[in-house]
Amino acid sequence: HLGVDWYAEGGILTKPTVFGMMNGRPQVGGEAGPEAVLPIEKLSDILANTFKNMGMEKPIIIQLDGRTIARVTAPYMSEELSFRNKRRF
């Protein structure tokens, strides 16, 4: 008798569990404690909810002086000005 647990909708591995083979070696999860198995498309929703619950939706204020802004944006400004000058001719 072979029992198969399917984790297409996600699940928790609470004990060492072989879930696949790669290059002849078993792929194991849950050996160091509980591990979550979930579809990648669910991950963004989970992270968004986690960040929301942590108050991570609040604005982050970053103060920069003019010199810092100029240094960081200069390469982009130069590229844009060059592009615009080429379009004129």
C-alpha positions as CSV (number, residue, x, y, z in Angstrom):
1,H,0.0,0.0,0.0
2,L,1.4,3.4,-1.0
3,G,-0.1,6.5,0.6
4,V,0.3,9.8,-1.2
5,D,-0.5,13.2,0.3
6,W,-1.0,15.9,-2.2
7,Y,0.0,19.5,-1.4
8,A,-1.3,21.4,-4.5
9,E,-3.2,23.8,-2.3
10,G,-0.4,24.0,0.3
11,G,0.2,22.4,3.6
12,I,2.5,22.1,6.6
13,L,5.2,19.4,6.9
14,T,5.4,18.7,10.6
15,K,7.9,15.8,10.4
16,P,10.6,14.8,8.0
17,T,8.8,14.2,4.7
18,V,10.2,13.1,1.3
19,F,8.4,15.1,-1.4
20,G,10.4,14.3,-4.5
21,M,13.7,13.1,-6.0
22,M,16.4,15.0,-7.8
23,N,19.5,13.4,-9.3
24,G,18.8,10.2,-7.4
25,R,18.6,12.0,-4.0
26,P,15.4,12.5,-2.0
27,Q,14.1,16.0,-1.5
28,V,13.0,16.3,2.1
29,G,11.1,19.0,4.1
30,G,10.1,19.3,7.7
31,E,13.3,17.8,9.1
32,A,14.3,20.9,11.0
33,G,10.8,21.7,12.3
34,P,7.5,22.6,10.6
35,E,7.8,23.9,7.1
36,A,5.1,25.4,4.8
37,V,4.4,24.1,1.3
38,L,2.4,26.5,-0.8
39,P,1.8,27.5,-4.4
40,I,3.9,30.5,-5.5
41,E,0.8,32.5,-6.6
42,K,-0.5,32.4,-3.0
43,L,2.8,33.9,-1.6
44,S,2.1,37.5,-2.7
45,D,-1.2,37.6,-0.9
46,I,0.3,36.1,2.2
47,L,3.1,38.6,2.2
48,A,0.8,41.5,1.6
49,N,-1.4,40.5,4.5
50,T,1.6,40.1,6.7
51,F,3.0,43.5,5.9
52,K,-0.4,45.1,6.4
53,N,-0.7,43.5,9.8
54,M,2.9,44.7,10.7
55,G,1.9,48.3,9.8
56,M,4.2,48.3,6.7
57,E,1.6,50.3,4.7
58,K,2.7,53.5,6.4
59,P,4.7,55.9,4.3
60,I,8.5,55.9,4.7
61,I,10.0,59.4,4.7
62,I,13.5,59.6,3.2
63,Q,15.2,63.0,3.4
64,L,17.8,63.8,0.8
65,D,19.7,67.0,0.1
66,G,20.0,68.5,-3.3
67,R,23.5,67.3,-3.9
68,T,22.5,63.7,-3.2
69,I,19.5,63.9,-5.6
70,A,21.7,65.5,-8.3
71,R,24.4,62.8,-7.9
72,V,21.9,60.0,-8.1
73,T,19.8,61.4,-11.0
74,A,22.7,62.9,-13.1
75,P,23.3,59.8,-15.2
76,Y,19.6,59.5,-16.0
77,M,19.3,63.2,-16.8
78,S,22.4,63.1,-19.0
79,E,21.0,60.1,-20.9
80,E,17.5,61.8,-21.3
81,L,19.0,65.1,-22.5
82,S,21.2,63.3,-25.0
83,F,18.2,61.4,-26.3
84,R,16.1,64.6,-26.6
85,N,18.9,66.4,-28.4
86,K,19.3,63.6,-30.9
87,R,15.5,63.8,-31.7
88,R,15.8,67.5,-32.5
89,F,18.2,67.0,-35.4
